[in-house]
Amino acid sequence: MTSSAGSLALLRQPEKLEKVDKMAEVVTGSDDESSWYDRSDIGEPDDESSECEENDGDITSLKTDIVLSNTEKLQNTSLVCEVQPGNCYPLDLWCILANYIKPEQIQTFTCICRGSYVAVSSVSFWARLYQRFISDSVNLPARLKSDWIESRDGFKCRVVRALFIAYKNLHNRLAQHTVETTRDTHVTSQLVGLRCCNAWYELKTSSKPDGKMFVFYFKFKRNGTCDKACLYEDDDRFHYLNANSERDFIVLQITVSNFIRMQSVSGERLTDISVNLSRNLRFHCIKMTFHAFRHDGRYRKCDGKVIVVDPVSEFRLLRWWYPLYPHCDE
């Protein structure tokens, strides 16, 4: 029995060897003879194209994961708002509503939509506003009265100036704001870096025993903002309504009881200003330093012109819509 079993095993060994040889031929076959699905070298590091495909697949899957995660976050948050349809009203409606707003509501009304802005940007709107809220023009300057208001360019500017003088609500609001700024000694810091275009003084009467006071003016020019008028230089109607040559200027008004001789600082930059109490602790002392303009912005204190105004009974910063602003046409 043992011999027969061993003979059978020996007979079966050649069959196993033949199978092994066939498998070896398949493994060691050339790339050209074997099909793509029989190749054993797929995915090896030597294949550059396969590396690029794997990298692209990884990047694509990473992007997909990021997009899915962001989408899930947006769905989970409560900040996703639904777009609701709006109503578009005709321009005639905004023009009618503009006849019922007050001067202090103009800014809010203008920001509603394009139609409200167009309704306010018309000469007829400002003319009706002047007629509605300025009934007595006795206290107005000559250029702001009804018979002069439409004589020159800058119609809207003149109406605004007249409203701050004759309209009670705006006048009281401006007076309160002026009182608050005069008590703040740091309000003049906004003038640092501006160019002084002109400086002059006026002699006025007062209720004091000597009956005299001197008012000094320093006119500074801010950096001009982009003016829409440059886009409409040929549009006479736009220029007539919106022209304002004093828009970028600020005037520092200083009132003193005695005359003070000062150096000429026209065309120079204000590099430093301080407001302190005077020696008697009853008035203010204003110290200003001016320098000739330098492109690099480097100024030495020893090279500047120092102007000291003491004692100062009152000082104010005036914009073009303030009643006390010194306009050239008055």
WOQUILIN-V42065 format. One record per residue. N is the residue number from 1. RES is the residue in one small letter. PHI is phi in whole degrees, -180 to 180 (999 if undefined). NEAR is the number of other ideal C-beta (glycine too) atoms within 12 Angstrom. Layout:
n: [N | N]
res: [RES | RES]
phi: [PHI | PHI]
near: [NEAR | NEAR]
This chain:
n: [1 | 2 | 3 | 4 | 5 | 6 | 7 | 8 | 9 | 10 | 11 | 12 | 13 | 14 | 15 | 16 | 17 | 18 | 19 | 20 | 21 | 22 | 23 | 24 | 25 | 26 | 27 | 28 | 29 | 30 | 31 | 32 | 33 | 34 | 35 | 36 | 37 | 38 | 39 | 40 | 41 | 42 | 43 | 44 | 45 | 46 | 47 | 48 | 49 | 50 | 51 | 52 | 53 | 54 | 55 | 56 | 57 | 58 | 59 | 60 | 61 | 62 | 63 | 64 | 65 | 66 | 67 | 68 | 69 | 70 | 71 | 72 | 73 | 74 | 75 | 76 | 77 | 78 | 79 | 80 | 81 | 82 | 83 | 84 | 85 | 86 | 87 | 88 | 89 | 90 | 91 | 92 | 93 | 94 | 95 | 96 | 97 | 98 | 99 | 100 | 101 | 102 | 103 | 104 | 105 | 106 | 107 | 108 | 109 | 110 | 111 | 112 | 113 | 114 | 115 | 116 | 117 | 118 | 119 | 120 | 121 | 122 | 123 | 124 | 125 | 126 | 127 | 128 | 129 | 130 | 131 | 132 | 133 | 134 | 135 | 136 | 137 | 138 | 139 | 140 | 141 | 142 | 143 | 144 | 145 | 146 | 147 | 148 | 149 | 150 | 151 | 152 | 153 | 154 | 155 | 156 | 157 | 158 | 159 | 160 | 161 | 162 | 163 | 164 | 165 | 166 | 167 | 168 | 169 | 170 | 171 | 172 | 173 | 174 | 175 | 176 | 177 | 178 | 179 | 180 | 181 | 182 | 183 | 184 | 185 | 186 | 187 | 188 | 189 | 190 | 191 | 192 | 193 | 194 | 195 | 196 | 197 | 198 | 199 | 200 | 201 | 202 | 203 | 204 | 205 | 206 | 207 | 208 | 209 | 210 | 211 | 212 | 213 | 214 | 215 | 216 | 217 | 218 | 219 | 220 | 221 | 222 | 223 | 224 | 225 | 226 | 227 | 228 | 229 | 230 | 231 | 232 | 233 | 234 | 235 | 236 | 237 | 238 | 239 | 240 | 241 | 242 | 243 | 244 | 245 | 246 | 247 | 248 | 249 | 250 | 251 | 252 | 253 | 254 | 255 | 256 | 257 | 258 | 259 | 260 | 261 | 262 | 263 | 264 | 265 | 266 | 267 | 268 | 269 | 270 | 271 | 272 | 273 | 274 | 275 | 276 | 277 | 278 | 279 | 280 | 281 | 282 | 283 | 284 | 285 | 286 | 287 | 288 | 289 | 290 | 291 | 292 | 293 | 294 | 295 | 296 | 297 | 298 | 299 | 300 | 301 | 302 | 303 | 304 | 305 | 306 | 307 | 308 | 309 | 310 | 311 | 312 | 313 | 314 | 315 | 316 | 317 | 318 | 319 | 320 | 321 | 322 | 323 | 324 | 325 | 326 | 327 | 328 | 329 | 330]
res: [m | t | s | s | a | g | s | l | a | l | l | r | q | p | e | k | l | e | k | v | d | k | m | a | e | v | v | t | g | s | d | d | e | s | s | w | y | d | r | s | d | i | g | e | p | d | d | e | s | s | e | c | e | e | n | d | g | d | i | t | s | l | k | t | d | i | v | l | s | n | t | e | k | l | q | n | t | s | l | v | c | e | v | q | p | g | n | c | y | p | l | d | l | w | c | i | l | a | n | y | i | k | p | e | q | i | q | t | f | t | c | i | c | r | g | s | y | v | a | v | s | s | v | s | f | w | a | r | l | y | q | r | f | i | s | d | s | v | n | l | p | a | r | l | k | s | d | w | i | e | s | r | d | g | f | k | c | r | v | v | r | a | l | f | i | a | y | k | n | l | h | n | r | l | a | q | h | t | v | e | t | t | r | d | t | h | v | t | s | q | l | v | g | l | r | c | c | n | a | w | y | e | l | k | t | s | s | k | p | d | g | k | m | f | v | f | y | f | k | f | k | r | n | g | t | c | d | k | a | c | l | y | e | d | d | d | r | f | h | y | l | n | a | n | s | e | r | d | f | i | v | l | q | i | t | v | s | n | f | i | r | m | q | s | v | s | g | e | r | l | t | d | i | s | v | n | l | s | r | n | l | r | f | h | c | i | k | m | t | f | h | a | f | r | h | d | g | r | y | r | k | c | d | g | k | v | i | v | v | d | p | v | s | e | f | r | l | l | r | w | w | y | p | l | y | p | h | c | d | e]
phi: [999 | -67 | -68 | -65 | -64 | -67 | -66 | -61 | -64 | -68 | -68 | -80 | -62 | -60 | -65 | -66 | -65 | -65 | -64 | -65 | -64 | -64 | -64 | -67 | -63 | -64 | -69 | -90 | -68 | -72 | -69 | -73 | -80 | -90 | -77 | -64 | -84 | -96 | -75 | -94 | -98 | -71 | 89 | -76 | -63 | -74 | -86 | -70 | -64 | -66 | -62 | -62 | -64 | -65 | -64 | -61 | -64 | -64 | -64 | -62 | -65 | -67 | -62 | -63 | -63 | -64 | -63 | -65 | -67 | -65 | -64 | -64 | -64 | -65 | -70 | -81 | -82 | -99 | -91 | -75 | -104 | -91 | -76 | -106 | -70 | -113 | -110 | -109 | -97 | -69 | -65 | -61 | -66 | -67 | -66 | -71 | -66 | -65 | -78 | -118 | -91 | -95 | -58 | -75 | -104 | -66 | -63 | -65 | -66 | -67 | -84 | -68 | -164 | -67 | -63 | -67 | -66 | -66 | -65 | -79 | -88 | -138 | -66 | -64 | -63 | -70 | -67 | -67 | -63 | -64 | -71 | -77 | -114 | -122 | -92 | -116 | -110 | -69 | -84 | -83 | -61 | -61 | -74 | -108 | -80 | -62 | -82 | -116 | -62 | -103 | -81 | -134 | -69 | 83 | -64 | -64 | -59 | -69 | -66 | -63 | -62 | -66 | -67 | -71 | -100 | -98 | -88 | -64 | -62 | -69 | -64 | -67 | -63 | -67 | -64 | -65 | -65 | -65 | -64 | -66 | -73 | -70 | -81 | -91 | -77 | -96 | -68 | -76 | -66 | -71 | -86 | -65 | 95 | -89 | -93 | -83 | -84 | -161 | -146 | -156 | -142 | -134 | -101 | -128 | -89 | -139 | -87 | -74 | -57 | -76 | 73 | -134 | -154 | -112 | -114 | -100 | -122 | -124 | -99 | -112 | -112 | -82 | -69 | -64 | -88 | -65 | -97 | -66 | -64 | -65 | -85 | -129 | -65 | -90 | -90 | -68 | -68 | -64 | -68 | -64 | -83 | -107 | -62 | -156 | -75 | -104 | -67 | -97 | -114 | -129 | -112 | -95 | -103 | -124 | -110 | -131 | -91 | -121 | -74 | -126 | -81 | -127 | -79 | -79 | -123 | -65 | 86 | -103 | -94 | -85 | -99 | -160 | -150 | -141 | -123 | -130 | -79 | -76 | -66 | -84 | 61 | -109 | -127 | -105 | -128 | -108 | -120 | -124 | -123 | -117 | -134 | -68 | -65 | -128 | -68 | -81 | 74 | -101 | -129 | -103 | -62 | -69 | -92 | -90 | -96 | -103 | -120 | -115 | -114 | -155 | -89 | -106 | -83 | -163 | -144 | -146 | -106 | -114 | -104 | -65 | -91 | -73 | -61 | -88 | -67 | -80 | -85 | -71 | -87 | -115]
near: [7 | 8 | 9 | 10 | 11 | 12 | 12 | 13 | 14 | 14 | 13 | 14 | 14 | 12 | 14 | 14 | 14 | 13 | 14 | 14 | 14 | 14 | 15 | 12 | 15 | 18 | 15 | 15 | 17 | 13 | 14 | 9 | 12 | 17 | 13 | 11 | 8 | 18 | 19 | 16 | 17 | 18 | 13 | 13 | 10 | 10 | 15 | 11 | 13 | 17 | 15 | 12 | 15 | 18 | 14 | 14 | 14 | 14 | 14 | 14 | 14 | 14 | 14 | 14 | 14 | 14 | 14 | 14 | 14 | 14 | 14 | 12 | 14 | 14 | 12 | 11 | 11 | 9 | 9 | 11 | 8 | 7 | 6 | 6 | 6 | 8 | 9 | 11 | 17 | 14 | 20 | 13 | 19 | 27 | 24 | 17 | 22 | 32 | 22 | 16 | 25 | 19 | 34 | 21 | 20 | 27 | 15 | 14 | 27 | 22 | 13 | 22 | 20 | 15 | 25 | 27 | 21 | 21 | 32 | 35 | 28 | 27 | 26 | 22 | 32 | 34 | 24 | 22 | 35 | 32 | 20 | 20 | 29 | 32 | 15 | 14 | 25 | 13 | 17 | 28 | 24 | 19 | 26 | 34 | 24 | 22 | 11 | 19 | 32 | 23 | 16 | 21 | 24 | 31 | 34 | 35 | 31 | 42 | 41 | 37 | 39 | 37 | 34 | 36 | 33 | 31 | 31 | 19 | 17 | 29 | 27 | 15 | 19 | 29 | 20 | 14 | 22 | 27 | 15 | 14 | 27 | 27 | 16 | 18 | 19 | 16 | 24 | 32 | 20 | 18 | 33 | 26 | 25 | 32 | 29 | 39 | 26 | 22 | 32 | 22 | 23 | 19 | 18 | 20 | 12 | 17 | 9 | 14 | 8 | 13 | 11 | 18 | 26 | 28 | 32 | 36 | 32 | 39 | 33 | 36 | 25 | 24 | 13 | 15 | 11 | 10 | 17 | 17 | 24 | 14 | 12 | 17 | 12 | 10 | 17 | 15 | 18 | 23 | 25 | 24 | 30 | 30 | 25 | 30 | 21 | 29 | 25 | 21 | 32 | 35 | 34 | 44 | 38 | 40 | 31 | 33 | 26 | 20 | 16 | 23 | 13 | 25 | 17 | 15 | 32 | 22 | 20 | 31 | 31 | 40 | 32 | 24 | 37 | 25 | 32 | 20 | 16 | 20 | 11 | 12 | 10 | 13 | 23 | 31 | 27 | 38 | 26 | 39 | 29 | 34 | 28 | 21 | 19 | 15 | 8 | 8 | 12 | 13 | 23 | 14 | 14 | 9 | 16 | 23 | 27 | 23 | 31 | 24 | 39 | 26 | 26 | 37 | 27 | 29 | 35 | 37 | 35 | 33 | 32 | 30 | 32 | 28 | 29 | 30 | 32 | 29 | 28 | 17 | 20 | 18]
